[in-house]
Amino acid sequence: METCVFCRIVAGELPADVVYEDDAIIAFKDIHPEVPVHLLVIPKKHIASLAHVQTEDAGLMAQLMMALPKLAVQQGMEQGFKTRINTGRAGGQEVAHLHIHLTGRPSLK
């Protein structure tokens, strides 16, 4: 999907403030953060939305979910964080590429 902005980030065609990357997923800072910590965690594989996940994507989805708590701690959110997946236009999804919003505030010491 050469027109997908997230696919272009994955391909290195567009800049992003990447905080994590492995073979299947990438996490970067949202350019319009809602709170102090606001990451977008996406699969490198283009999947339009949560409604488009197939059985064959089960391992990838598990990898995404397992990365979230680790990323939260890495970003200083040891005491808690929020996750959100907007699905479809009516669900508030702005980019047609599955992405998880990982948000919160650094933990109080």
Secondary structure, DSSP 8 states (H G I E B T S, - for coil): -TT-HHHHHHTTSS---EEEE-SSEEEEE-SS-SSSEEEEEEESS----GGG--GGGHHHHHHHHHHHHHHHHHTT-TT--EEE---SGGGT--SSS--EEEEE-----
